[in-house]
Amino acid sequence: MAQIIDGKAIAADIRREVAAEVAALSSTHNVVPGLAVVIVGSRKDSQTYVNMKRKACAEVGIRSVDVDLPEDISETALVAEVHRLNADPAVHGILVQLPLPKHINEEKILTEISIEKDVDGFHPLNIGKLAMKGREPLFVPCTPKGCMELLSRSGVTVKGKRAVVVGRSNIVGLPVSLLLLKADATVSIVHSRTPDPESIVREADVVIAAAGQAMMIKGDWIKPGAAVIDVGTNSVDDPTRKSGYRLVGDVDFGDVSKVAGYLTPVPGGVGPMTVGMLLKNTVDGAKRGIVE
Ligand SMILES: Nc1nc2c(c(=O)[nH]1)N[C@@H](CN(C=O)c1ccc(C(=O)N[C@@H](CCC(=O)O)C(=O)O)cc1)CN2
């Protein structure tokens, strides 16, 4: 049976570490890290995530600057808002919750965020540096960084191992592949156009499942003893629940847990790490801004 990696507990450790760093920054430099959390419109899932981020900031002593904008805001007005936050010295990190409404060009907005405040790590320059050998971005995207942290804090080494990433999204699949490569793994990416993905996943010592397909990865896809990190958050109907649904990952948890060496649950695996890494990036940004 796989060892279950408790993302909630690891994220709680990270929050404690961040809280200590925040307290130290305040006492030594009189600096309170500030994070602008920007939401456009009223998507229920985005509101949930933004509320989680704002609450987490309050818990660790980061000042969250709440920016709630209407669904029909123009791209020009949103860019102006980002520029205002870029110029605000009390703001060390800027996060624009994704997805944005259809009429707004996401890439344009992410490119307008100052790279020094790009705590989501989505600015093309930060992603570009992540992709280059021997270069380091100012910030690494939170979910991929959280996946790496779950592996290292569980004692799973990736150096010299075969890693397979399922999915190639800009938010997770692509950046986590780059992080694994930087950590000296031999990396393959499988995606919707890959013939026979099972046979490739079966070679992996480390699997990152980020395809967005509920319970797609079965036990017979997995090499015995492999470490499996499930990034999927898919809601499926469940009439036995009051809400009428439940969250499942991209991995068939019951099946894969019989074969894998390590496995993250959904919920309670990667999700809490996304928020933990955002807090960490914000404090790192605030520290970088201090001129000794
Ligand atoms: N600007 C960004 N937008 C989005 C990002 C991101 O990193 N930056 N990632 C996702 C959503 N996301 C954070 O924004 C996120 C997703 C899931 C969780 C989480 O803790 N999930 C829980 C379950 C929560 C629930 O019950 O609904 C878990 O997995 O245990 C946190 C953050 C898209 N947008």
The ligand as a Tripos MOL2 file, in Angstrom:
@<TRIPOS>MOLECULE
LIG
   34    36     1     0     0
SMALL
NO_CHARGES

@<TRIPOS>ATOM
      1 N1         -3.6540   33.0930  -10.4750 N.pl3     1 LIG1
      2 C1         -3.8610   31.7690  -10.2990 C.ar      1 LIG1
      3 N2         -5.0130   31.2290  -10.6880 N.ar      1 LIG1
      4 C2         -5.2080   29.8920  -10.5160 C.ar      1 LIG1
      5 C3         -4.2190   29.0870   -9.8890 C.ar      1 LIG1
      6 C4         -3.0120   29.6890   -9.4970 C.ar      1 LIG1
      7 O1         -2.0550   29.0360   -8.9790 O.2       1 LIG1
      8 N3         -2.8800   31.0400   -9.7060 N.ar      1 LIG1
      9 N4         -4.4790   27.7370   -9.6040 N.pl3     1 LIG1
     10 C5         -5.8120   27.2240   -9.7320 C.3       1 LIG1
     11 C6         -6.7070   27.3100   -8.5250 C.3       1 LIG1
     12 N5         -6.0890   27.4460   -7.2050 N.am      1 LIG1
     13 C7         -5.5130   28.6000   -6.8840 C.2       1 LIG1
     14 O2         -5.7510   29.6450   -7.3980 O.2       1 LIG1
     15 C8         -6.2960   26.4570   -6.1720 C.ar      1 LIG1
     16 C9         -6.9030   25.2550   -6.4240 C.ar      1 LIG1
     17 C10        -7.1640   24.3390   -5.3900 C.ar      1 LIG1
     18 C11        -6.8150   24.6350   -4.0850 C.ar      1 LIG1
     19 C12        -7.1310   23.7300   -2.9380 C.2       1 LIG1
     20 O3         -6.6320   23.9210   -1.8480 O.2       1 LIG1
     21 N6         -8.0030   22.7400   -3.1350 N.am      1 LIG1
     22 C13        -8.4470   21.8720   -2.0480 C.3       1 LIG1
     23 C14        -9.9220   21.5940   -2.2200 C.3       1 LIG1
     24 C15       -10.7370   22.8320   -2.0950 C.3       1 LIG1
     25 C16       -12.2190   22.5800   -2.2550 C.2       1 LIG1
     26 O4        -12.7630   21.8280   -1.4570 O.co2     1 LIG1
     27 O5        -12.8080   23.1740   -3.1840 O.co2     1 LIG1
     28 C17        -7.6540   20.5580   -2.0590 C.2       1 LIG1
     29 O6         -7.2310   20.1130   -3.1290 O.co2     1 LIG1
     30 O7         -7.4980   20.0090   -0.9730 O.co2     1 LIG1
     31 C18        -6.1720   25.8360   -3.8400 C.ar      1 LIG1
     32 C19        -5.9160   26.7290   -4.8660 C.ar      1 LIG1
     33 C20        -6.5700   27.9130  -10.8790 C.3       1 LIG1
     34 N7         -6.3840   29.3240  -10.8870 N.pl3     1 LIG1
@<TRIPOS>BOND
     1     1     2 1
     2     2     3 ar
     3     2     8 ar
     4     3     4 ar
     5     4     5 ar
     6     4    34 1
     7     5     6 ar
     8     5     9 1
     9     6     7 2
    10     6     8 ar
    11     9    10 1
    12    10    11 1
    13    10    33 1
    14    11    12 1
    15    12    13 1
    16    12    15 1
    17    13    14 2
    18    15    16 ar
    19    15    32 ar
    20    16    17 ar
    21    17    18 ar
    22    18    19 1
    23    18    31 ar
    24    19    20 2
    25    19    21 1
    26    21    22 1
    27    22    23 1
    28    22    28 1
    29    23    24 1
    30    24    25 1
    31    25    26 2
    32    25    27 1
    33    28    29 2
    34    28    30 1
    35    31    32 ar
    36    33    34 1
@<TRIPOS>SUBSTRUCTURE
     1 LIG1         1 GROUP 0 **** ****
